Amino acid sequence: MRGSKSLKYGNIIKPLISHNISGEGHMVVSAKPYQYVYWDNVNELVDRLKLLTASQTAGNTNHNNEIMSIIEELREADVVQ
């Protein structure tokens, strides 16, 4: 990537790139750290699933991964099939 003397490059692009370049010159993409969900009771998972699906019904689409994770946990515990 070539540099520039523009304000956009100097104020926005350069700080992003300079902190994220590995030794080979490739941009390092870091994913969010894993969020582990601990549960003691199946009812806790079901309650959380109800809350997330209600939020999703209200228009919040940010909970898809957590919903899928809870469904997977419930399947592994043989609660649902």
N, C-alpha and C positions, 0 to 999 in steps of 0.2 A: 504494500500500500504506500502510495506516495504522499508526502506531506504537503502542506499548503500554508500560506501566510494569512488565510482568511480567519475571521473571528470564529466562525462556526467550527473550523478544524481545530483551532487552538483552544477553544473553551469547552468543546463537547467531545469531539472525536479523539483527539490526542490523549486526554486523560483516561478515556476508556481503554484505548489500545495499549498504552504504556504499562498499565497494571495487569493486563491479561495476556501478555505475550510469553510463550514458552521459549526455550532456547532455539527451536527450529524456526521461529517466526510465525507460528500458527496461533490463532486466538484460542485460548483455553475456555471451554464452555463448562461451567460447573453447575451441576444440578443441585436442587435443594437437598439438604440432608434428609435421610429417611426419618419419618415420624412413626415411632412404634406406638401401637395402641395396646395398652394393658387392660385386661378385663378379668374380673373375678366371677362374674355371673352373666349368663346369657341374656338376662333381662336388661343389663346395662347396654349391651350391644343393640338390642332391639329398640330400646329407648333412644339411643343415639341415632339409629337408622331412621326412626320416626321423625326426629328433630331435623335431620338432614334432608329427608324427602319433603317435609313441609317447607323448608327453606327453598328447596329446588322448585317446588310448586309455586312459591311466591315470586320466582324469577331469578333466584341466585343460582348461577350455573357453575360455581367454583367448587362444588362438593362432589363431583362425579367420581374422582379417584377414591375418596374416603368411603363413599357409598359402595363402590365395587369391592373395596377391601373388606368392609364389614360383611357384605353378602358372601364373600369367599370364606371368611372366618366362620360364619354360620353354617356354610356347607361342610367345611372341614369338621365342625363339631356335630355334624349330622342332625342339625336343628331344622334345616330346610334342604330341599333337593332341587 
